[in-house]
Amino acid sequence: MAGRQRVVVGVSGSLGSLTALHRAAGLARESGAELKAVLVWTPPGGEYSFRRAPCPPLLTACREAAVERLREAMAQAFPVGLADVELSCVAVRGEPGSALVATADRAEDVLVVGAGGRRWWRWPRPAVAGYCVKHAECAVLTVPQLALQRQLDLLPGR
């Protein structure tokens, strides 16, 4: 379905995702595109665990928590709002990379994701940015991690 260009951005609430959100807003403003902020969530324990022991009230609570986290991230990124850009926000259940690629499903879309840092505990999950670059049908902009975030990641207990 062809339509107006969209700038789709992955938002988690992290410093890196807020940086990507600001970059995406600037891109949407410059091009006159719609900005679509997407927070991707999964049930505790992942989809497999949830299918083995479904709990609809837990699923509802997780969905509501994801929507609230998205609201908080948007308020943190844009305390006075974002009046000059058409904005839509959505919380999507799924794996981050595939859900973002599925949302940015038009050739004229631009998908913006934070590049993030390398962390050994992500294995065997692929990095979201790498997944998006490899699988997206649209342009993908990866926003580098801020120096401040890299320093925070080096602190003990993080």
N, C-alpha and C positions, 0 to 999 in steps of 0.2 A: 504494500500500500504506500504509494508515494505521497509526499506531503511536505510541509515546512521542515526545514532543517532543524535537527535537535542536537543539543550538546548533552550527552548522558554522562553523569559523573557518579562514581561509587563513593559512598559516604559511610564511614564507620564511627566517626566521632574522634578518631585519632588525630594528632597534630598533622600527620602526613595527608590524611584524607581532607582535612579542613583546608590545607594548602591547595590540594587538587580542586576543591570546591571553589575557592577564590579564582583559580586559574580558569576553571570552566565558566564561571560567571562573567569574567572578562571576555572570554571568547564568545559567549552567547551575546553579550552586549555589543561587541564589535561587529558581529555578523547578523544581528537581528534574529538569532535563532531562539527557540524555546530551550530553557534549561530544565533538565529532568534529573533530580537528585534521587539516587537509589540506595537504600540500605538493605543488604541481604542478610538474612538470618536463617538459622537452622534450630530445630528442637534440641534440648539438652541431650547429649549422647549421640547426636546425629540422626539422620533419616532411618538408618537401619535399626537402631535401637528403638526409635519411635514406632516403626512398623511392627516390631516384635511385641511391644507392650503399649498400644495407643492409649493416650489419656487426653481426650478433647479439652477438659478444663485447663490442663497444662499448656496445650497448644494455643488456646485463646490467650492465656496469660503471656506466653512468649511473643505472640503477635502484637499484643498491646504494648509490651515492653520495647519491642523493636520500633514501633511507631513513635513512642515517647522518646526513645534514644535519637531517632531521626529529627524530631522536633527540637530537642535540646541541641543537637549538632548545628541545625540551621540557625537557631537563636544565638549560639555561640559565634558562628561564623559571620552572621549579619544581624547584630543587635538592633539596628534601626530598620531592618527589613531590606528588601531588594525590589524597589519600585520600578526600576527601569528595565527589568527583564521579566519575560513571561516564565513563571516558575511552576513546576509540578513536582511533587514528592511522592515516593512510593516505597513501602517496605515489602520486599519480595522474599518468599521462602525458597531456599535452595542453596547451592554451592556458589560462592561469590563469583568466580570466573565465568561459569556457564550462565548464571543468571544475568550478569551484566552484558554478556555477548547477546543473549536472547532479547534483552531490553533494547539494546542498540542494534536493531535488526534491519535498518534501512541503509542503503549504500551511501546516502547523503548525511547520515549521522556522524557525529564525532564522539568517541568514547574517551573520557578522561579518567585516569586512575593514578593513584599515588604509586610510585615505584617501590616504596618500602625498603626495608633493610633485609639483609640475609640473616636468617635465624635458623639455627640447626633444628629447632623443634617443629618447624613447619613440615619437615619430611614425614611422610611421602607426599603430602599435599603440594601441588605446584603453586608457585607464586602467582597471585592474581594477575599482576601486570603481564607476566610472561604468558599466561594462559590467554589473556585478552588479545595480545599482539599476535599470537599464533592462530587463534580461531575466529576473530572478528572479521566481518565482511565490510566494515567501515574503517575510517581512519581512527587510529588510537594514539592518544597523547599520554605519555607517562611523565608524571611530574616527580622530579627527584626529591628525595628525603631532605628535609632541612637539617642544617648542621646541629641545631638545637636538639632535634629528635635523635640524631645519632649519638649525641652526648648523653641524653637521657637514657637511651638503650644500654649504655655502658655502665650505668649505676647498678650496684649490687641489688638483687631482689627484683629486677625487672625482666 
